Amino acid sequence: MHRESIFLVGPMGAGKSTVGKLLAEKLHYDFVDSDHEIEGRTGATIPMIFDIEGESGFRDREELVIDELSQRKDVILATGGGVVEREANRQHLRSRGFVVYLQSSVDSLIQRTRHDRSRPLLQTDNPEQVLTELMQRREPWYLEMADMVVETQQVPVHRVVKKIYDRLQQEGIV
């Protein structure tokens, strides 16, 4: 058995933080959310960083944080939905741990994010169109880098955690 870090990828609203916290508890791993880590280090919210530095400024910060966090051992890392936008992030995550893609439909994501003001890319008149376009662009990357794909739409969080845990046991990771 070789313990390794688990990296959760997927769109905003797929449940990465919720699943990550519960999985970390079950495995006795540390839980880290890359967006919260960025906010803690900058002293600014993600929307504020987007306002001041634009998306590319945020992605630069995210790339540094992902490089560092993905080198930690025994960690469950919940990444931001756009982490796959940068090749360096995809490389680091793929080569340094077990990647789980939490998959969900655009309709489900809209339901989960509709009242959330902390998601700068959705502060638009048509969040459905934005989510659809983001998913069309990002899903091939999520699928390409995933060691495991888990559907989170209409699945209780404890079932998602159990499914991941069972697979990690099968793989000899935990």
Residue frames as a rotation matrix with the C-alpha (Angstrom) as fourth column:
MET 1
0.577 0.817 0.000 0.00
0.817 -0.577 0.000 0.00
0.000 0.000 -1.000 0.00
HIS 2
-0.660 -0.749 0.059 1.33
0.750 -0.661 -0.013 3.40
0.048 0.036 0.998 -0.95
ARG 3
0.290 0.752 -0.592 -0.55
0.721 -0.579 -0.382 6.42
-0.629 -0.315 -0.710 0.37
GLU 4
-0.724 -0.496 0.480 -0.72
0.685 -0.596 0.419 9.25
0.078 0.632 0.771 -2.07
SER 5
-0.725 0.441 -0.529 -2.48
-0.116 -0.836 -0.537 12.54
-0.679 -0.328 0.657 -2.27
ILE 6
-0.242 0.773 0.587 -5.94
0.928 0.360 -0.092 12.82
-0.282 0.523 -0.805 -3.82
PHE 7
-0.909 -0.079 -0.409 -6.78
-0.032 -0.965 0.259 15.74
-0.415 0.249 0.875 -6.10
LEU 8
-0.064 0.967 0.246 -10.41
0.736 0.212 -0.643 16.63
-0.674 0.140 -0.725 -6.79
VAL 9
-0.951 -0.181 -0.249 -11.14
-0.043 -0.722 0.690 18.37
-0.305 0.668 0.679 -10.08
GLY 10
-0.330 0.870 0.367 -14.37
0.944 0.302 0.132 19.42
0.004 0.390 -0.921 -11.73
PRO 11
-0.273 0.286 0.918 -16.58
0.378 -0.846 0.376 22.42
0.884 0.450 0.123 -12.39
MET 12
-0.915 0.045 0.402 -17.62
-0.350 -0.586 -0.731 24.96
0.203 -0.809 0.552 -9.79
GLY 13
-0.082 0.942 0.326 -20.51
-0.996 -0.062 -0.071 23.54
-0.047 -0.330 0.943 -7.81
ALA 14
0.077 0.088 -0.993 -19.66
-0.451 0.891 0.044 19.87
0.889 0.445 0.109 -8.42
GLY 15
0.927 0.367 0.077 -19.01
-0.211 0.343 0.915 19.32
0.309 -0.865 0.395 -4.69
LYS 16
0.219 -0.934 -0.284 -15.20
0.184 0.325 -0.928 19.26
0.958 0.151 0.243 -4.49
SER 17
-0.502 -0.425 0.753 -14.96
-0.585 -0.474 -0.658 21.01
0.637 -0.771 -0.010 -1.13
THR 18
0.340 0.727 0.597 -17.83
-0.940 0.253 0.228 19.08
0.015 -0.639 0.769 0.47
VAL 19
0.918 -0.040 -0.395 -16.59
-0.048 0.976 -0.211 15.71
0.394 0.213 0.894 -0.78
GLY 20
0.073 -0.997 0.010 -12.98
-0.013 -0.011 -1.000 16.63
0.997 0.073 -0.013 -0.01
LYS 21
-0.246 -0.124 0.961 -13.64
-0.885 -0.376 -0.275 17.47
0.395 -0.918 -0.017 3.64
LEU 22
0.649 0.589 0.482 -15.52
-0.734 0.651 0.193 14.23
-0.200 -0.479 0.855 4.27
LEU 23
0.828 -0.407 -0.386 -12.99
0.091 0.777 -0.623 12.11
0.554 0.481 0.680 2.39
ALA 24
-0.145 -0.919 0.367 -10.10
-0.339 -0.303 -0.891 13.72
0.930 -0.253 -0.268 4.29
GLU 25
0.057 0.270 0.961 -11.85
-0.998 -0.014 0.063 12.95
0.030 -0.963 0.269 7.57
LYS 26
0.917 0.391 0.083 -12.37
-0.388 0.921 -0.041 9.31
-0.092 0.006 0.996 6.57
LEU 27
0.684 -0.706 -0.185 -8.75
0.329 0.525 -0.785 8.87
0.651 0.475 0.592 5.41
HIS 28
0.718 -0.419 -0.556 -7.14
0.468 -0.300 0.831 10.98
-0.515 -0.857 -0.020 8.17
TYR 29
-0.188 -0.682 0.707 -5.59
0.955 -0.296 -0.032 13.20
0.231 0.669 0.707 5.49
ASP 30
-0.594 0.010 -0.804 -5.27
0.248 -0.949 -0.195 16.97
-0.765 -0.316 0.562 5.54
PHE 31
0.297 0.702 0.647 -7.89
0.930 -0.061 -0.361 18.85
-0.214 0.709 -0.671 3.51
VAL 32
-0.559 -0.443 -0.701 -6.89
0.234 -0.895 0.380 21.89
-0.795 0.048 0.604 1.47
ASP 33
0.587 0.705 0.398 -9.04
0.695 -0.185 -0.695 23.99
-0.416 0.685 -0.598 -0.85
SER 34
-0.343 -0.852 0.396 -6.79
0.939 -0.293 0.182 25.79
-0.039 0.434 0.900 -3.36
ASP 35
0.070 0.417 0.906 -9.14
0.433 -0.831 0.350 28.78
0.899 0.368 -0.238 -3.68
HIS 36
0.955 0.274 -0.112 -9.24
0.203 -0.328 0.923 29.25
0.216 -0.904 -0.369 0.12
GLU 37
0.295 -0.932 -0.211 -5.46
0.846 0.152 0.511 28.94
-0.444 -0.330 0.833 0.20
ILE 38
-0.363 -0.374 0.853 -5.13
0.793 -0.605 0.072 31.70
0.490 0.703 0.516 -2.42
GLU 39
0.506 0.631 0.588 -7.52
0.179 -0.744 0.644 33.92
0.844 -0.220 -0.489 -0.48
GLY 40
0.889 -0.185 -0.418 -5.63
0.435 0.057 0.899 33.29
-0.142 -0.981 0.131 2.75
ARG 41
-0.028 -0.998 0.059 -2.28
0.946 -0.008 0.324 34.14
-0.323 0.065 0.944 1.18
THR 42
-0.493 -0.152 0.857 -3.44
0.631 -0.741 0.231 37.29
0.600 0.654 0.461 -0.60
GLY 43
-0.740 0.329 -0.586 -5.86
0.408 -0.473 -0.781 38.55
-0.534 -0.817 0.215 2.03
ALA 44
-0.585 0.557 -0.589 -8.33
-0.756 -0.638 0.147 39.10
-0.294 0.531 0.794 -0.83
THR 45
0.202 0.734 0.648 -11.38
-0.190 0.679 -0.709 37.23
-0.961 0.020 0.277 -2.05
ILE 46
-0.414 -0.287 0.864 -11.33
0.697 0.511 0.504 35.44
-0.586 0.810 -0.011 -5.41
PRO 47
0.556 0.655 0.512 -13.80
0.831 -0.428 -0.355 38.00
-0.013 0.623 -0.782 -6.89
MET 48
0.822 -0.304 -0.481 -11.53
-0.120 -0.919 0.376 40.83
-0.557 -0.252 -0.792 -5.70
ILE 49
-0.227 -0.946 0.230 -8.47
0.063 0.221 0.973 39.19
-0.972 0.236 0.009 -7.28
PHE 50
-0.123 0.280 0.952 -10.41
0.956 0.292 0.038 38.81
-0.267 0.915 -0.303 -10.55
ASP 51
0.855 0.517 -0.028 -11.46
0.500 -0.839 -0.216 42.50
-0.135 0.171 -0.976 -10.38
ILE 52
0.651 -0.651 -0.391 -7.94
-0.343 -0.712 0.613 43.76
-0.677 -0.265 -0.687 -9.75
GLU 53
-0.344 -0.936 0.077 -5.73
-0.456 0.238 0.857 41.33
-0.821 0.260 -0.509 -11.66
GLY 54
0.104 0.463 -0.880 -8.16
-0.986 0.165 -0.029 39.76
0.132 0.871 0.473 -14.13
GLU 55
0.942 0.312 0.121 -8.53
-0.324 0.942 0.090 36.05
-0.086 -0.124 0.989 -14.71
SER 56
0.554 -0.786 -0.275 -4.93
0.150 0.419 -0.895 35.68
0.819 0.455 0.350 -15.91
GLY 57
-0.237 -0.614 0.752 -3.58
-0.691 -0.438 -0.575 37.25
0.683 -0.656 -0.321 -12.69
PHE 58
0.412 0.470 0.781 -5.68
-0.875 0.443 0.194 34.82
-0.254 -0.763 0.594 -10.68
ARG 59
0.977 -0.023 -0.211 -4.51
-0.067 0.909 -0.410 31.87
0.202 0.415 0.887 -12.82
ASP 60
0.099 -0.993 0.063 -0.86
-0.259 -0.087 -0.962 32.88
0.961 0.079 -0.266 -12.20
ARG 61
-0.247 -0.121 0.961 -1.47
-0.956 -0.128 -0.262 32.78
0.155 -0.984 -0.084 -8.44
GLU 62
0.711 0.619 0.334 -3.37
-0.653 0.757 -0.014 29.51
-0.262 -0.208 0.942 -8.76
GLU 63
0.714 -0.489 -0.502 -0.52
-0.119 0.621 -0.774 27.88
0.690 0.613 0.385 -10.71
LEU 64
-0.332 -0.869 0.368 1.98
-0.543 -0.143 -0.828 28.68
0.772 -0.474 -0.424 -7.94
VAL 65
-0.113 0.387 0.915 -0.35
-0.971 0.151 -0.184 27.38
-0.210 -0.909 0.359 -5.24
ILE 66
0.883 0.454 -0.117 -1.15
-0.469 0.846 -0.256 24.17
-0.017 0.281 0.960 -7.17
ASP 67
0.282 -0.866 -0.414 2.55
-0.245 0.352 -0.903 23.51
0.928 0.356 -0.113 -7.73
GLU 68
-0.574 -0.532 0.622 3.20
-0.688 -0.097 -0.719 23.80
0.443 -0.841 -0.311 -4.00
LEU 69
0.020 0.682 0.731 0.09
-0.934 0.274 -0.230 22.02
-0.357 -0.678 0.642 -2.67
SER 70
0.814 0.330 -0.478 0.34
-0.523 0.773 -0.358 19.12
0.251 0.541 0.802 -5.10
GLN 71
-0.103 -0.922 -0.373 3.74
-0.338 0.385 -0.859 18.26
0.935 0.038 -0.352 -3.61
ARG 72
-0.276 0.073 0.958 2.28
-0.961 -0.013 -0.275 17.68
-0.008 -0.997 0.074 -0.15
LYS 73
-0.831 -0.025 -0.556 1.77
-0.073 0.995 0.064 14.13
0.551 0.094 -0.829 1.06
ASP 74
-0.616 0.637 -0.465 -1.47
0.785 0.549 -0.288 12.68
0.072 -0.542 -0.837 2.42
VAL 75
-0.740 0.392 -0.546 -3.61
-0.180 -0.898 -0.401 15.60
-0.648 -0.199 0.735 1.36
ILE 76
-0.034 0.776 0.629 -7.02
0.955 0.210 -0.209 15.88
-0.294 0.594 -0.749 -0.22
LEU 77
-0.798 -0.312 -0.517 -6.86
0.151 -0.932 0.329 18.92
-0.584 0.184 0.791 -2.49
ALA 78
0.330 0.898 0.290 -10.05
0.773 -0.081 -0.630 20.51
-0.542 0.432 -0.721 -3.79
THR 79
-0.751 -0.650 0.116 -9.06
0.571 -0.551 0.608 22.59
-0.331 0.523 0.785 -6.82
GLY 80
-0.273 0.625 -0.731 -10.86
-0.396 -0.766 -0.507 25.49
-0.877 0.151 0.456 -8.47
GLY 81
0.577 0.652 0.492 -12.98
0.163 0.499 -0.851 24.66
-0.801 0.571 0.181 -11.50
GLY 82
0.953 -0.177 -0.247 -10.58
-0.299 -0.406 -0.864 26.40
0.052 0.897 -0.440 -13.88
VAL 83
0.351 -0.878 0.325 -7.41
-0.438 0.152 0.886 24.69
-0.828 -0.453 -0.332 -12.62
VAL 84
0.227 -0.214 0.950 -7.34
0.604 0.796 0.035 22.66
-0.764 0.566 0.310 -15.85
GLU 85
0.980 0.176 -0.087 -6.96
0.057 -0.680 -0.731 25.82
-0.188 0.712 -0.677 -17.94
ARG 86
0.406 -0.906 -0.118 -3.18
-0.912 -0.409 0.009 25.68
-0.057 0.104 -0.993 -17.43
GLU 87
0.568 -0.277 -0.775 -1.09
-0.241 0.844 -0.479 22.79
0.787 0.459 0.413 -18.75
ALA 88
-0.527 -0.831 0.179 1.34
-0.401 0.058 -0.914 23.11
0.749 -0.554 -0.364 -15.81
ASN 89
-0.263 0.521 0.812 -1.50
-0.941 0.046 -0.334 22.48
-0.212 -0.852 0.479 -13.36
ARG 90
0.763 0.571 -0.303 -2.72
-0.634 0.753 -0.177 19.45
0.126 0.327 0.936 -15.31
GLN 91
0.177 -0.810 -0.559 0.85
-0.208 0.525 -0.825 18.07
0.962 0.262 -0.076 -15.36
HIS 92
-0.655 -0.469 0.592 1.42
-0.624 -0.105 -0.774 18.60
0.425 -0.877 -0.224 -11.63
LEU 93
0.050 0.768 0.638 -1.87
-0.944 0.245 -0.221 17.06
-0.327 -0.591 0.737 -10.59
ARG 94
0.785 0.288 -0.548 -1.64
-0.526 0.777 -0.346 14.11
0.326 0.560 0.761 -12.97
SER 95
0.169 -0.841 -0.514 1.93
-0.095 0.505 -0.858 13.22
0.981 0.194 0.005 -12.00
ARG 96
-0.691 -0.562 0.454 1.75
-0.414 -0.207 -0.887 13.80
0.593 -0.800 -0.089 -8.23
GLY 97
-0.715 0.471 0.517 -1.39
-0.451 0.255 -0.855 12.06
-0.535 -0.844 0.030 -7.04
PHE 98
-0.696 0.608 0.381 -4.68
0.696 0.702 0.152 10.31
-0.175 0.371 -0.912 -7.75
VAL 99
-0.926 0.332 -0.180 -7.06
-0.364 -0.910 0.197 12.60
-0.099 0.248 0.964 -9.67
VAL 100
-0.504 0.851 0.149 -10.81
0.766 0.520 -0.377 12.30
-0.398 -0.076 -0.914 -9.18
TYR 101
-0.934 0.298 0.196 -13.11
-0.105 -0.754 0.648 14.17
0.341 0.585 0.736 -11.55
LEU 102
-0.551 0.823 -0.140 -16.41
0.405 0.116 -0.907 15.05
-0.730 -0.557 -0.397 -9.88
GLN 103
-0.948 0.187 0.256 -18.77
0.218 -0.201 0.955 15.22
0.230 0.962 0.149 -12.83
SER 104
-0.349 0.880 -0.322 -22.12
0.462 -0.137 -0.876 16.99
-0.815 -0.454 -0.359 -12.87
SER 105
-0.028 0.425 0.905 -24.56
0.989 -0.118 0.086 18.32
0.143 0.898 -0.417 -15.46
VAL 106
-0.814 -0.217 0.539 -24.82
0.255 -0.967 -0.004 22.02
0.522 0.134 0.842 -16.27
ASP 107
0.144 0.953 0.265 -28.40
-0.075 -0.257 0.964 22.02
0.987 -0.159 0.034 -14.93
SER 108
0.606 0.020 -0.795 -27.23
0.713 0.428 0.555 20.64
0.352 -0.903 0.245 -11.61
LEU 109
-0.462 -0.867 -0.189 -24.35
0.881 -0.424 -0.209 23.14
0.101 -0.263 0.959 -11.45
ILE 110
-0.518 0.366 0.773 -26.76
0.019 -0.898 0.439 26.03
0.855 0.242 0.458 -12.10
GLN 111
0.587 0.786 -0.193 -28.97
0.163 0.118 0.979 24.86
0.793 -0.606 -0.059 -9.21
ARG 112
0.455 -0.464 -0.760 -26.00
0.886 0.322 0.334 24.62
0.089 -0.825 0.557 -6.85
THR 113
-0.563 -0.817 -0.127 -24.38
0.821 -0.571 0.034 27.94
-0.100 -0.085 0.991 -7.76
ARG 114
-0.012 0.610 0.792 -27.36
0.746 -0.522 0.414 30.20
0.666 0.596 -0.449 -8.48
HIS 115
0.915 0.395 0.087 -27.16
0.235 -0.693 0.682 32.14
0.329 -0.603 -0.726 -5.18
ASP 116
0.422 -0.845 -0.327 -23.38
0.783 0.158 0.601 32.11
-0.457 -0.510 0.729 -4.82
ARG 117
0.999 -0.034 -0.028 -21.84
-0.042 -0.912 -0.407 35.57
-0.012 0.408 -0.913 -5.32
SER 118
0.404 -0.912 0.073 -18.27
-0.406 -0.107 0.908 34.31
-0.820 -0.396 -0.413 -4.79
ARG 119
0.003 -0.360 0.933 -17.94
0.685 0.681 0.261 32.91
-0.729 0.638 0.248 -8.32
PRO 120
-0.286 -0.173 -0.943 -16.73
-0.205 -0.950 0.237 35.75
-0.936 0.261 0.236 -10.55
LEU 121
-0.988 -0.142 -0.058 -17.23
-0.086 0.198 0.976 33.94
-0.127 0.970 -0.208 -13.86
LEU 122
-0.496 0.866 0.056 -20.94
0.851 0.472 0.232 33.52
0.174 0.163 -0.971 -13.06
GLN 123
-0.213 0.403 -0.890 -21.64
0.409 -0.791 -0.455 37.18
-0.887 -0.461 0.003 -12.31
THR 124
-0.990 -0.058 -0.129 -23.36
-0.107 -0.297 0.949 37.59
-0.094 0.953 0.288 -15.65
ASP 125
-0.251 0.958 -0.139 -26.86
-0.932 -0.278 -0.231 37.83
-0.260 0.072 0.963 -17.11
ASN 126
0.651 0.494 -0.576 -26.57
-0.676 0.722 -0.145 34.30
0.344 0.484 0.805 -18.48
PRO 127
-0.054 -0.719 0.693 -24.74
-0.901 0.334 0.276 31.97
-0.430 -0.609 -0.666 -16.06
GLU 128
0.579 0.328 0.746 -26.15
-0.053 0.929 -0.367 28.93
-0.814 0.173 0.555 -17.89
GLN 129
0.967 -0.253 -0.034 -24.43
-0.044 -0.034 -0.998 29.95
0.252 0.967 -0.044 -21.12
VAL 130
0.258 -0.918 0.301 -21.16
-0.922 -0.327 -0.209 30.61
0.290 -0.224 -0.930 -19.23
LEU 131
0.047 -0.207 0.977 -21.30
-0.649 0.738 0.187 27.21
-0.760 -0.643 -0.100 -17.49
THR 132
0.854 0.313 0.417 -22.13
0.101 0.685 -0.721 25.46
-0.511 0.658 0.553 -20.77
GLU 133
0.801 -0.593 -0.082 -19.18
-0.318 -0.306 -0.897 27.12
0.507 0.744 -0.434 -22.54
LEU 134
0.065 -0.793 0.605 -16.81
-0.998 -0.036 0.059 26.41
-0.025 -0.608 -0.794 -19.63
MET 135
0.292 0.106 0.951 -17.84
-0.356 0.935 0.005 22.76
-0.888 -0.340 0.311 -19.56
GLN 136
0.994 0.062 0.087 -17.41
0.060 0.357 -0.932 22.38
-0.089 0.932 0.351 -23.33
ARG 137
0.499 -0.865 0.048 -13.87
-0.572 -0.370 -0.733 23.72
0.651 0.338 -0.679 -23.04
ARG 138
-0.140 -0.646 0.750 -12.82
-0.986 0.020 -0.167 22.10
0.093 -0.763 -0.640 -19.74
GLU 139
0.667 0.482 0.568 -14.48
-0.610 0.791 0.045 18.68
-0.428 -0.376 0.822 -19.70
PRO 140
0.822 -0.413 -0.393 -11.99
-0.041 0.644 -0.764 17.10
0.568 0.644 0.512 -22.15
TRP 141
-0.186 -0.923 0.337 -9.18
-0.512 -0.202 -0.835 18.16
0.839 -0.328 -0.434 -19.79
TYR 142
0.059 0.284 0.957 -11.02
-0.981 0.192 0.004 16.84
-0.182 -0.940 0.290 -16.71
LEU 143
0.916 0.386 0.112 -11.55
-0.354 0.907 -0.230 13.50
-0.190 0.171 0.967 -18.44
GLU 144
0.578 -0.760 -0.295 -8.01
-0.159 0.250 -0.955 13.32
0.800 0.599 0.024 -19.80
MET 145
-0.359 -0.830 0.428 -6.38
-0.568 -0.169 -0.805 13.77
0.740 -0.532 -0.411 -16.41
ALA 146
0.285 0.589 0.757 -8.82
-0.957 0.137 0.254 11.77
0.046 -0.797 0.603 -14.26
ASP 147
-0.884 -0.458 -0.100 -7.85
-0.432 0.879 -0.204 8.47
0.181 -0.137 -0.974 -12.70
MET 148
-0.654 0.746 -0.123 -11.49
0.737 0.593 -0.326 8.15
-0.170 -0.304 -0.938 -11.71
VAL 149
-0.762 0.539 0.358 -14.74
-0.281 -0.774 0.567 9.88
0.583 0.332 0.742 -12.73
VAL 150
-0.721 0.576 -0.386 -17.56
0.670 0.435 -0.602 10.11
-0.179 -0.692 -0.699 -10.18
GLU 151
-0.324 0.738 0.592 -21.00
0.340 -0.493 0.801 11.45
0.883 0.461 -0.091 -10.97
THR 152
-0.939 -0.043 -0.341 -22.18
0.339 -0.275 -0.900 13.86
-0.055 -0.960 0.273 -8.24
GLN 153
-0.667 0.742 0.064 -25.51
-0.626 -0.605 0.492 14.91
0.404 0.288 0.868 -9.70
GLN 154
0.350 0.926 0.143 -28.38
-0.820 0.229 0.524 13.67
0.452 -0.301 0.840 -7.50
VAL 155
0.232 -0.351 -0.907 -26.00
0.370 0.894 -0.252 11.39
0.900 -0.277 0.338 -5.57
PRO 156
0.992 0.124 0.031 -25.79
0.017 -0.365 0.931 11.84
0.127 -0.923 -0.364 -1.78
VAL 157
0.442 -0.884 0.151 -22.35
-0.789 -0.463 -0.405 13.08
0.428 0.060 -0.902 -0.74
HIS 158
0.136 -0.403 0.905 -21.71
-0.751 0.554 0.360 10.07
-0.646 -0.728 -0.228 1.52
ARG 159
0.780 0.176 0.601 -22.21
0.207 0.833 -0.513 7.78
-0.591 0.525 0.613 -1.51
VAL 160
0.849 -0.528 0.023 -19.72
-0.209 -0.375 -0.903 9.80
0.486 0.762 -0.429 -3.56
VAL 161
0.182 -0.796 0.578 -17.19
-0.982 -0.176 0.067 9.57
0.049 -0.580 -0.813 -0.71
LYS 162
0.351 0.003 0.936 -17.76
-0.368 0.920 0.135 5.81
-0.861 -0.392 0.324 -0.35
LYS 163
0.972 0.043 0.231 -17.33
0.192 0.421 -0.887 5.26
-0.135 0.906 0.400 -4.08
ILE 164
0.553 -0.826 0.113 -13.99
-0.553 -0.465 -0.692 7.13
0.623 0.320 -0.713 -4.05
TYR 165
0.118 -0.494 0.861 -12.85
-0.946 0.208 0.249 5.39
-0.302 -0.844 -0.443 -0.86
ASP 166
0.665 0.204 0.718 -13.67
-0.097 0.977 -0.189 1.94
-0.740 0.056 0.670 -2.28
ARG 167
0.940 -0.333 0.076 -11.71
0.110 0.085 -0.990 2.69
0.323 0.939 0.116 -5.45
LEU 168
0.328 -0.854 0.403 -8.72
-0.832 -0.463 -0.305 3.97
0.447 -0.235 -0.863 -3.45
GLN 169
0.236 -0.179 0.955 -8.75
-0.675 0.677 0.294 0.73
-0.699 -0.714 0.039 -1.47
GLN 170
0.903 0.164 0.397 -8.95
0.160 0.730 -0.665 -1.29
-0.399 0.664 0.632 -4.70
GLU 171
0.777 -0.616 0.125 -5.96
-0.110 -0.330 -0.937 0.61
0.619 0.715 -0.325 -6.06
GLY 172
0.384 -0.630 -0.675 -3.99
0.872 0.488 0.040 0.01
0.304 -0.604 0.737 -2.84
ILE 173
-0.172 -0.413 0.894 -3.71
0.180 -0.906 -0.384 3.73
0.968 0.095 0.230 -2.16
VAL 174
-0.122 0.180 0.976 -5.39
-0.890 -0.454 -0.028 3.62
0.438 -0.872 0.216 1.28
